[in-house]
Amino acid sequence: MKKKVLALSLVLALVAVAIASATLAYFTDSDEAENVFTMGNVDITLYESTLHREGWYSDGATNGQVQGDDAIIADAADYQDYLAEQELLPGVVVNKMPYVKNTGKSDAYIRIRVMIPSALDLDCLNSSHYCSSALEEEFTFVGDWATPVTTTVDNVEYDVYTFVRNAPLAADEMTYWNVWNTIAMDTDATMEDYQKYLDAGAITADGQFNVLVQADAIQAATFANATEAFAAFDAQA
């Protein structure tokens, strides 16, 4: 009798489980969203050219033609060859015109710094050969022409002339105006001056010296203006 009761209990339990399982049915659905984020970047290329944008060429000719980006980039490819052929003598003018192209994906604030050896700069080189059009249309000069900020590179002191582009430079665009035009020696420079610079180490034994151009870029996003952007740039550097 006990065996029958036990068997009956097991059957009832199984039936209960089966009934419970049958009630576990739901209406269900799923969906998902895939979000694609594009990573920005900041990348620039500095070009040095003999070409001014409008009406001025390396041979001094003047006309109404405007130099496009492609012409400047092509000319910049031969700039070092051009420079190697020049001898800086009193009254001689050597073209040095920097441009920056934004080769990254993101809009960026641009800063260009021209650095001239301090021993030569205000003493015998004409440091006023900046591009006035650049300062009227595109850039702001930061500092004082008469008392430039200095920095030391490879044990040589340089006067630093800083130009900041007012508006962000869009991706794949180039600065329009060159901030600098030429390097020229004063017409009254003498061999005594030359020997003085040689003795001071401002020029090498073969009469060479460096003029440096440095271009900096920082993302435009998250900054209200160029001043704020380069304050952050310098703090990070």
Buried (B, 14 or more C-beta within 10 A) or exposed (E): EEEEEEEEEEEEEEEEEEEEEEEEEEEEEEEEEEEEEEEEEBEBBBBBBBBBBBEBBBEEEEEEEEBEBEBBBEBBEEBEEBBEEEEBEEEEBBBBBBBBBBBBBBBBBBBBBBBBBBBBBBBBBBBEBBBEBBBEEBBEBBEEEEEBBEBEEEEBBBBBBBBBBEEBBEBEBBBBBBBBBBBBBEEEBEEEBBEBBEEEEBBEEEEEBEBBBBBBBBBBEEBEBBEEBBEBBEEEE
